[in-house]
Amino acid sequence: KREVFYKHRDSNFYPTLAYTFAELIAELPQVIVEVGLLGTLTFWFAGFTPSTFGIFFVTLILSALFFLTFFKTLVASTSAASTAHGIAIGCMAITFCFSGFLVTKGSIPDYLIWLYWITPYSWLL
């Protein structure tokens, strides 16, 4: 799939942005089904207020689409899969540690507060 994309891109068959949006739209139904199943179970088992289900569902879909696009960008920008895996692990470690779940905003040192603001999950909380 990657080789075909590179061949089409180098031959100027279509712009990269068009390919990216087409791939995102093609994966949207799968994301909605996955988020629908997992998100619905999580929402009701956690005992959240029923009036906030729409916001919860949309937030989960946008979060899933962000990370899907982020990791695809990461893979496309590296030449080897092992390099992409290493960078992805580092990015996810920073995201989980500094999003407010494990380390709260008040306990982050001032010189590392920028890590809190660059993680997507901190904006969702």
Secondary structure, 3 states (H helix, E strand, C coil): CHHHHHHHHHCCCCCHHHHHHHHHHHHHHHHHHHHHHHHHHHHHHHCCCHHHHHHHHHHHHHHHHHHHHHHHHHHHHCCCHHHHHHHHHHHHHHHHHHCCCCCCHHHCCHHHHHHHHHCHHHHHC
